[in-house]
């Protein structure tokens, strides 16, 4: 018990020390710098009483001290050393949380570090949601730590790999996990840049007073690391323009809520009816014909709730690069995908190359097309074993390395993917959308097989009044599993139908 509390105190002291050092070293001098309110730039008046005006939460350095390096007046100071220290602190916080929860895997020592460094990688046995949502979210904290300290996208991506690797070797007694490293790094990049840019949508950097405080708090809920750094440095109270690359060229959001019916061709999954809520955010336009070298200046996000599970789908498709190609747009995209419902579970870290374009069909109508394919770096899908074939659990870890729970009833492996979408637009709003996707996974860990998953969906929506609309959709999900050594194959179908109301912003 004494050793455990010593670790807790040490980790807490480390976090406090880092916070204090960062606040002292990076405290703002913007009140004396061009671009700050004191430089004579007008600020947006606040309708709050003067007594509620929020002052920057920072210490003032002597006037002779140079201001922190910033890419723009509204950008965070560039602090490479601090970003490395803070990623280490993030790992310390996760470690502290595991200690408080009483997890044996958190009882790390220099001996467990050395043992992990001598051993190779493994495929761990954690729960599907832990590996496909939990680890990517942890990686998001590493990535946004880099962005909060002025690092660019690619530097923050490298920082995410550093945080993930050090956690795997030094954050737990378990042997380093290959699937965790991939999911934490790639998923962390996708979620991290998405949350970082979405948080900037919430911030109003021209506001002051109580309204400014609350939108900074709201942004911090989406991007905790950037919010923490902004409050510590005083940026949460500075009146400046937003960073130019955090202002999207276009922004749309659609929310839908209604009823979903799912069928099945297997007795293991009973047909049922569920309520659901789904939202799509379109940041920029991934189909626009333009040259772009700015990662995630355009991305699409879908979040779904209900349909048989509390959190049923998350998908991020972010543009890394685009260039015109014969009146179309050639793009390279990063894709994060998570599906979890009673019929199937699927998750993937992937990259795609796509061609997209839009053709006018008159003054009010146009047709949008989007198609491509790519590589799945690592995908996961729940196992459907044939009789006599069961998932292969990992061998038990060596003594002193913690105990994994298992076996894990889902499969891991790389593969390929194809996508195609056609949408009919009226006055730039989609009212008929047909989408198809295919995923192939070659299992490296789990039931020895190849999985081929296909999903086709057609949505029809129509405006009723203002932003309100109605809609319906038909969806068909099929999966075929080809087992190794000519053991046979299995095919399952899951049709889905929806009726819903929509709200478009």
C-alpha positions as CSV (number, residue, x, y, z in Angstrom):
1,X,0.0,0.0,0.0
2,X,2.9,2.4,0.9
3,X,4.5,1.7,-2.5
4,X,1.2,2.3,-4.3
5,X,0.6,5.6,-2.6
6,X,4.2,6.7,-3.2
7,X,3.6,6.2,-6.9
8,X,0.4,8.2,-6.8
9,X,2.1,11.0,-4.9
10,X,5.1,11.0,-7.3
11,X,2.8,11.1,-10.4
12,X,0.7,13.8,-8.9
13,X,3.9,15.8,-8.1
14,X,5.1,15.3,-11.7
15,X,1.8,16.7,-13.1
16,X,1.9,19.7,-10.8
17,X,5.6,20.3,-11.6
18,X,4.9,20.2,-15.3
19,X,1.9,22.5,-15.0
20,X,3.8,25.0,-12.9
21,X,6.9,25.0,-15.1
22,X,4.8,25.4,-18.3
23,X,2.8,28.2,-16.8
24,X,5.9,30.1,-15.7
25,X,7.9,29.4,-18.9
26,X,5.1,30.2,-21.3
27,X,3.1,32.9,-19.5
28,X,1.8,35.3,-22.0
29,X,3.2,38.8,-23.0
30,X,0.5,39.3,-25.6
31,X,-0.8,42.4,-23.8
32,X,2.3,44.2,-25.0
33,X,2.5,42.5,-28.4
34,X,0.9,43.4,-31.7
35,X,-2.4,41.7,-32.1
36,X,-3.3,41.8,-28.5
37,X,-6.1,44.1,-27.3
38,X,-3.6,46.6,-25.8
39,X,-2.0,47.1,-29.2
40,X,-5.0,49.2,-30.2
41,X,-7.0,46.6,-32.1
42,X,-10.7,46.8,-31.6
43,X,-12.4,44.1,-29.7
44,X,-15.9,42.9,-29.9
45,X,-17.9,44.6,-27.1
46,X,-19.4,42.4,-24.4
47,X,-23.0,42.8,-23.2
48,X,-21.9,41.6,-19.8
49,X,-21.1,44.0,-16.9
50,X,-17.5,45.1,-16.7
51,X,-17.0,43.2,-13.5
52,X,-17.6,39.9,-15.4
53,X,-14.9,40.6,-17.9
54,X,-12.4,37.7,-17.9
55,X,-8.7,38.6,-17.7
56,X,-6.0,36.3,-19.2
57,X,-5.1,33.7,-16.7
58,X,-1.3,34.2,-17.0
59,X,1.7,35.7,-15.2
60,X,3.4,38.7,-16.9
61,X,7.0,38.3,-17.8
62,X,9.3,41.3,-17.9
63,X,8.9,43.5,-21.1
64,X,12.4,42.5,-22.2
65,X,11.5,38.9,-22.6
66,X,10.8,37.8,-26.2
67,X,7.2,36.6,-26.9
68,X,6.8,32.9,-27.5
69,X,7.2,31.7,-31.1
70,X,3.8,31.6,-32.8
71,X,2.9,30.7,-36.4
72,X,0.1,33.3,-36.2
73,X,-1.2,35.7,-33.6
74,X,-4.0,33.3,-32.6
75,X,-1.8,30.2,-32.8
76,X,-0.4,28.5,-29.7
77,X,3.3,29.1,-28.9
78,X,5.6,26.4,-30.3
79,X,7.0,24.3,-27.5
80,X,8.6,21.1,-28.6
81,X,10.1,20.2,-25.2
82,X,6.9,20.9,-23.4
83,X,4.9,18.7,-25.8
84,X,7.2,15.7,-24.9
85,X,6.9,16.4,-21.2
86,X,3.1,16.7,-21.4
87,X,2.7,13.5,-23.3
88,X,4.7,11.8,-20.6
89,X,2.3,13.5,-18.0
90,X,-0.7,12.2,-19.9
91,X,0.7,8.7,-19.6
92,X,1.2,9.4,-15.9
93,X,-2.4,10.4,-15.5
94,X,-3.7,7.3,-17.2
95,X,-1.3,5.2,-15.1
96,X,-2.6,7.0,-11.9
97,X,-6.2,6.3,-13.0
98,X,-5.4,2.6,-13.4
99,X,-3.8,2.5,-10.0
100,X,-6.8,4.1,-8.4
101,X,-9.0,1.5,-10.1
102,X,-6.8,-1.2,-8.6
103,X,-5.6,-2.8,-11.8
104,X,-2.7,-5.2,-11.4
105,X,-1.4,-4.1,-14.8
106,X,-0.7,-0.7,-13.4
107,X,1.8,-2.0,-10.8
108,X,4.8,-1.0,-13.0
109,X,8.4,-1.2,-11.8
110,X,11.8,-0.8,-13.6
111,X,11.9,-4.6,-13.7
112,X,8.6,-4.7,-15.7
113,X,9.9,-2.0,-18.0
114,X,13.1,-4.0,-18.7
115,X,11.1,-7.2,-19.2
116,X,8.8,-5.5,-21.7
117,X,11.8,-4.1,-23.6
118,X,13.3,-7.6,-24.0
119,X,10.1,-9.1,-25.3
120,X,8.4,-8.7,-28.7
121,X,4.9,-7.6,-29.6
122,X,1.7,-9.5,-28.8
123,X,-2.0,-9.3,-29.8
124,X,-3.8,-8.4,-26.6
125,X,-7.2,-9.8,-25.4
126,X,-8.9,-6.5,-24.4
127,X,-12.6,-5.9,-25.0
128,X,-13.6,-4.7,-28.5
129,X,-14.7,-1.2,-27.4
130,X,-11.5,-0.7,-25.3
131,X,-9.3,-1.5,-28.3
132,X,-11.3,0.2,-31.0
133,X,-12.5,3.3,-29.1
134,X,-10.6,3.6,-25.8
135,X,-7.1,3.4,-27.3
136,X,-7.8,5.8,-30.2
137,X,-9.2,8.3,-27.7
138,X,-6.0,8.0,-25.6
139,X,-4.0,8.6,-28.7
140,X,-6.2,11.6,-29.4
141,X,-4.8,13.1,-26.1
142,X,-1.3,12.7,-27.3
143,X,-2.0,14.2,-30.7
144,X,-3.9,17.3,-29.3
145,X,-1.0,17.8,-26.8
146,X,1.2,18.4,-29.8
147,X,-1.3,20.7,-31.5
148,X,-1.8,22.6,-28.2
149,X,2.0,23.2,-28.1
150,X,2.2,24.6,-31.6
151,X,3.3,21.5,-33.5
152,X,1.9,20.9,-36.9
153,X,-0.1,17.9,-38.0
154,X,2.8,15.7,-39.0
155,X,4.8,16.6,-35.9
156,X,1.8,15.8,-33.7
157,X,1.4,12.5,-35.5
158,X,5.0,11.6,-34.6
159,X,4.3,12.7,-31.0
160,X,1.3,10.3,-31.0
161,X,3.5,7.4,-32.0
162,X,5.9,8.4,-29.2
163,X,3.1,8.5,-26.6
164,X,1.7,5.2,-27.8
165,X,5.0,3.4,-27.8
166,X,6.1,4.6,-24.4
167,X,2.7,3.6,-22.9
168,X,3.0,0.1,-24.4
169,X,6.4,-0.5,-22.9
170,X,6.3,1.5,-19.7
171,X,2.7,2.2,-18.8
172,X,1.6,-1.3,-18.1
173,X,3.0,-4.6,-16.9
174,X,1.5,-6.3,-20.0
175,X,3.6,-7.2,-22.9
176,X,3.6,-4.5,-25.6
177,X,0.5,-4.9,-27.8
178,X,0.8,-4.4,-31.6
179,X,-2.9,-3.8,-32.2
180,X,-2.9,-1.2,-29.4
181,X,0.0,0.6,-30.9
182,X,-1.6,0.8,-34.3
183,X,-5.1,1.7,-33.0
184,X,-3.7,4.3,-30.5
185,X,-1.4,5.9,-33.1
186,X,-3.6,6.0,-36.2
187,X,-6.9,6.3,-34.4
188,X,-5.4,9.0,-32.2
189,X,-4.3,11.0,-35.2
190,X,-7.8,10.8,-36.9
191,X,-9.8,11.6,-33.7
192,X,-7.2,14.1,-32.5
193,X,-7.2,16.4,-35.5
194,X,-11.0,16.1,-35.8
195,X,-11.6,17.1,-32.1
196,X,-8.9,19.8,-32.4
197,X,-10.6,21.5,-35.3
198,X,-14.1,20.9,-34.0
199,X,-13.1,22.7,-30.7
200,X,-12.0,25.7,-32.7
201,X,-15.5,25.9,-34.2
202,X,-16.8,26.3,-30.7
203,X,-14.3,29.0,-29.6
204,X,-15.2,32.7,-30.2
205,X,-11.8,34.4,-29.8
206,X,-13.4,37.9,-30.2
207,X,-15.7,37.5,-27.2
208,X,-14.9,38.5,-23.7
209,X,-16.5,38.1,-20.2
210,X,-18.6,35.2,-19.2
211,X,-19.6,34.2,-22.7
212,X,-15.9,33.8,-23.6
213,X,-15.3,31.7,-20.6
214,X,-18.2,29.3,-21.4
215,X,-17.2,28.8,-25.0
216,X,-13.6,28.1,-23.9
217,X,-15.0,25.5,-21.5
218,X,-17.1,24.0,-24.2
219,X,-14.1,23.7,-26.5
220,X,-12.1,22.2,-23.7
221,X,-14.7,19.4,-23.3
222,X,-13.9,18.5,-27.0
223,X,-10.1,19.0,-26.8
224,X,-9.0,18.9,-23.2
225,X,-5.3,19.3,-23.8
226,X,-5.6,22.4,-25.9
227,X,-8.1,23.9,-23.4
228,X,-5.7,23.2,-20.5
229,X,-2.8,24.9,-22.3
230,X,-4.9,27.9,-23.3
231,X,-6.1,28.5,-19.7
232,X,-2.6,28.0,-18.3
233,X,-0.9,30.4,-20.9
234,X,-3.6,33.0,-20.8
235,X,-4.7,32.4,-24.5
236,X,-8.2,31.6,-23.2
237,X,-8.7,35.3,-22.5
238,X,-6.8,36.9,-25.5
239,X,-8.9,38.8,-28.1
240,X,-7.4,37.7,-31.4
241,X,-8.4,36.2,-34.8
242,X,-8.7,32.5,-35.0
243,X,-5.8,30.7,-36.7
244,X,-6.6,31.0,-40.5
245,X,-6.2,27.2,-41.1
246,X,-8.8,26.5,-38.3
247,X,-11.6,28.3,-40.3
248,X,-13.3,25.8,-42.7
249,X,-14.2,26.8,-46.3
250,X,-17.6,25.3,-45.8
251,X,-19.5,23.8,-42.8
252,X,-22.7,21.7,-42.7
253,X,-24.3,19.5,-40.1
254,X,-27.3,17.1,-40.4
255,X,-28.9,15.4,-37.4
256,X,-31.5,12.6,-37.8
257,X,-33.6,10.7,-35.3
258,X,-36.2,8.0,-35.7
259,X,-36.8,4.3,-35.8
260,X,-34.7,1.4,-37.2
261,X,-35.7,-2.1,-37.9
262,X,-33.0,-4.8,-38.4
263,X,-33.5,-8.3,-39.8
264,X,-31.2,-11.3,-39.9
265,X,-30.8,-14.6,-41.7
266,X,-29.4,-16.3,-38.6
267,X,-31.3,-17.5,-35.5
268,X,-28.4,-16.1,-33.4
269,X,-29.6,-12.5,-34.1
270,X,-33.3,-11.9,-33.7
271,X,-35.1,-9.2,-35.8
272,X,-35.9,-6.2,-33.7
273,X,-36.9,-2.5,-33.8
274,X,-34.8,0.3,-32.2
275,X,-34.7,4.0,-31.8
276,X,-31.6,5.8,-33.1
277,X,-30.0,9.2,-33.4
278,X,-27.4,10.0,-36.0
279,X,-25.4,13.1,-36.9
280,X,-23.1,14.0,-39.8
281,X,-20.6,16.9,-39.7
282,X,-19.1,18.0,-43.0
283,X,-16.1,20.3,-42.4
284,X,-14.9,21.8,-45.7
285,X,-15.7,19.8,-48.8
286,X,-13.8,16.6,-49.5
287,X,-15.3,16.5,-53.0
288,X,-14.3,20.0,-54.0
289,X,-11.9,20.1,-57.0
290,X,-8.9,21.9,-55.5
291,X,-5.3,21.5,-54.6
292,X,-4.7,21.1,-50.9
293,X,-1.7,20.1,-48.8
294,X,-3.3,20.9,-45.5
295,X,-4.3,17.7,-43.6
296,X,-7.9,17.6,-42.5
297,X,-8.9,21.0,-44.0
298,X,-11.8,18.9,-45.1
299,X,-13.3,15.9,-43.3
300,X,-16.6,14.1,-42.7
301,X,-17.7,12.7,-39.3
302,X,-20.6,10.4,-38.6
303,X,-21.7,9.5,-35.1
304,X,-24.7,7.1,-34.4
305,X,-26.4,6.2,-31.2
306,X,-29.0,3.5,-30.5
307,X,-29.9,0.8,-33.0
308,X,-29.3,-1.9,-30.5
309,X,-26.3,-0.4,-28.6
310,X,-25.7,2.9,-26.8
311,X,-22.9,4.0,-29.2
312,X,-23.3,2.2,-32.5
313,X,-21.1,4.0,-35.1
314,X,-18.2,6.4,-35.4
315,X,-16.5,7.3,-38.7
316,X,-14.0,9.9,-39.5
317,X,-12.8,10.4,-43.1
318,X,-10.2,13.2,-43.3
319,X,-8.4,14.5,-46.4
320,X,-4.6,14.5,-46.3
321,X,-4.0,15.7,-49.8
322,X,-5.9,16.6,-52.9
323,X,-5.2,17.8,-56.5
324,X,-7.3,18.4,-59.6
325,X,-7.5,15.5,-62.1
326,X,-9.4,15.8,-65.3
327,X,-12.2,18.0,-63.9
328,X,-12.3,15.8,-60.8
329,X,-10.5,15.8,-57.4
330,X,-7.9,13.2,-56.6
331,X,-7.6,12.8,-52.8
332,X,-5.7,10.8,-50.2
333,X,-7.8,10.2,-47.1
334,X,-7.3,8.8,-43.7
335,X,-10.2,6.7,-42.3
336,X,-11.2,5.7,-38.8
337,X,-14.2,3.4,-38.5
338,X,-16.1,1.8,-35.6
339,X,-19.4,-0.1,-35.8
340,X,-21.0,-1.9,-32.8
341,X,-24.5,-3.3,-32.9
342,X,-26.2,-6.7,-32.2
343,X,-25.6,-7.9,-35.8
344,X,-21.9,-7.1,-36.2
345,X,-18.9,-5.4,-34.8
346,X,-16.3,-3.9,-37.0
347,X,-13.4,-1.4,-36.6
348,X,-10.6,-0.2,-38.9
349,X,-7.6,2.1,-39.4
350,X,-7.3,2.7,-43.1
351,X,-6.1,5.0,-46.0
352,X,-8.0,5.6,-49.2
353,X,-7.3,7.2,-52.6
354,X,-10.5,8.6,-54.2
355,X,-11.8,10.5,-57.2
356,X,-14.7,12.8,-56.8
357,X,-16.6,15.4,-58.7
358,X,-19.9,17.2,-59.2
359,X,-21.9,17.6,-62.5
360,X,-24.6,20.2,-62.8
361,X,-28.0,18.9,-64.0
362,X,-29.6,22.2,-64.4
363,X,-30.0,25.4,-62.4
364,X,-31.1,23.6,-59.2
365,X,-29.9,20.0,-59.5
366,X,-26.5,18.4,-59.5
367,X,-25.0,14.9,-59.2
368,X,-22.1,14.2,-56.9
369,X,-19.9,11.1,-57.3
370,X,-17.2,9.8,-55.0
371,X,-15.3,6.5,-55.5
372,X,-12.0,4.9,-54.5
373,X,-10.2,2.3,-52.5
374,X,-7.2,1.7,-50.4
375,X,-5.5,-0.3,-47.7
376,X,-6.7,-1.3,-44.2
377,X,-3.7,-1.2,-42.0
378,X,-5.5,-3.0,-39.2
379,X,-9.1,-4.1,-39.0
380,X,-11.2,-6.0,-36.4
381,X,-14.4,-8.0,-36.9
382,X,-16.3,-10.3,-34.5
383,X,-15.6,-14.0,-35.1
384,X,-18.3,-16.3,-36.3
385,X,-16.6,-19.7,-35.9
386,X,-17.7,-22.9,-37.6
387,X,-18.4,-25.9,-35.4
388,X,-15.1,-27.2,-34.1
389,X,-13.3,-24.0,-34.8
390,X,-12.8,-21.5,-32.0
391,X,-10.8,-18.3,-31.6
392,X,-7.2,-18.9,-30.6
393,X,-6.6,-17.2,-27.3
394,X,-3.2,-15.7,-26.6
395,X,-0.8,-17.7,-24.4
396,X,-0.8,-16.6,-20.8
397,X,1.7,-13.9,-20.0
398,X,4.8,-14.7,-18.0
399,X,4.7,-14.5,-14.3
400,X,4.7,-10.9,-13.0
401,X,3.4,-9.5,-16.3
402,X,-0.3,-9.2,-15.3
403,X,-3.2,-11.4,-16.4
404,X,-5.2,-10.7,-19.6
405,X,-8.9,-11.6,-19.7
406,X,-9.8,-13.8,-22.7
407,X,-10.3,-15.4,-25.0
408,X,-11.0,-12.5,-27.4
409,X,-13.9,-13.3,-29.7
410,X,-13.0,-11.0,-32.6
411,X,-10.4,-11.2,-35.3
412,X,-7.5,-8.9,-36.3
413,X,-5.8,-8.4,-39.6
414,X,-4.9,-6.1,-42.5
415,X,-6.8,-5.9,-45.8
416,X,-8.2,-3.7,-48.5
417,X,-11.3,-1.5,-48.9
418,X,-13.5,0.0,-51.7
419,X,-16.0,2.8,-51.4
420,X,-18.5,4.5,-53.8
421,X,-21.1,7.2,-53.3
422,X,-23.5,8.9,-55.6
423,X,-25.7,11.8,-54.4
424,X,-28.4,13.9,-56.1
425,X,-28.4,17.4,-54.8
426,X,-31.2,20.0,-55.0
427,X,-30.1,23.6,-54.2
428,X,-26.8,22.1,-52.9
429,X,-28.7,19.9,-50.4
430,X,-28.5,16.1,-50.8
431,X,-31.9,14.5,-51.0
432,X,-31.0,11.1,-52.5
433,X,-27.8,9.3,-51.5
434,X,-26.6,5.9,-52.4
435,X,-23.4,4.5,-50.7
436,X,-21.5,1.2,-50.9
437,X,-18.4,0.0,-49.1
438,X,-16.5,-3.2,-49.1
439,X,-13.9,-4.4,-46.6
440,X,-11.6,-7.4,-46.8
441,X,-9.7,-8.6,-43.8
442,X,-7.0,-11.3,-43.7
443,X,-7.0,-12.6,-40.2
444,X,-3.6,-12.7,-38.5
445,X,-4.9,-13.2,-35.0
446,X,-8.1,-15.1,-34.2
447,X,-10.0,-17.6,-36.3
448,X,-7.9,-18.3,-39.3
449,X,-10.0,-16.9,-42.1
450,X,-10.7,-14.1,-44.6
451,X,-13.6,-11.8,-44.0
452,X,-15.4,-10.0,-46.7
453,X,-17.9,-7.3,-45.5
454,X,-20.2,-5.3,-47.7
455,X,-22.6,-2.5,-46.8
456,X,-25.0,-0.7,-49.1
457,X,-27.3,2.1,-48.1
458,X,-29.8,4.4,-49.9
459,X,-31.2,7.5,-48.1
460,X,-34.0,9.7,-49.3
461,X,-34.7,13.0,-47.5
462,X,-37.0,15.9,-48.2
463,X,-37.3,19.3,-46.6
464,X,-40.6,20.1,-44.8
465,X,-40.1,23.5,-43.4
466,X,-36.9,25.5,-42.9
467,X,-34.3,23.2,-41.5
468,X,-36.7,20.4,-40.7
469,X,-37.1,17.4,-43.1
470,X,-38.3,13.8,-43.2
471,X,-36.5,10.8,-44.6
472,X,-36.2,7.1,-45.0
473,X,-33.4,4.6,-45.8
474,X,-32.8,1.0,-46.7
475,X,-29.5,-0.7,-45.8
476,X,-28.1,-4.1,-46.5
477,X,-25.1,-5.5,-44.7
478,X,-23.6,-8.8,-45.7
479,X,-20.6,-10.7,-44.5
480,X,-18.9,-13.8,-45.9
481,X,-16.2,-15.7,-44.0
482,X,-13.8,-18.0,-45.8
483,X,-12.1,-20.3,-43.3
484,X,-8.5,-21.6,-43.7
485,X,-7.6,-25.1,-44.7
486,X,-10.9,-25.6,-46.7
487,X,-12.9,-25.7,-43.5
488,X,-15.8,-24.0,-45.3
489,X,-17.5,-20.6,-45.3
490,X,-20.3,-18.8,-43.7
491,X,-22.6,-16.0,-45.1
492,X,-24.9,-13.7,-43.1
493,X,-27.3,-11.0,-44.2
494,X,-28.7,-8.1,-42.1
495,X,-31.2,-5.8,-43.8
496,X,-32.0,-2.5,-42.1
497,X,-34.8,0.1,-42.7
498,X,-35.1,3.5,-41.1
499,X,-37.7,6.3,-41.0
500,X,-36.6,9.6,-39.4
501,X,-36.8,13.3,-39.0
502,X,-33.8,15.5,-40.1
503,X,-32.5,18.8,-39.0
504,X,-30.0,20.5,-41.3
505,X,-27.7,23.4,-40.3
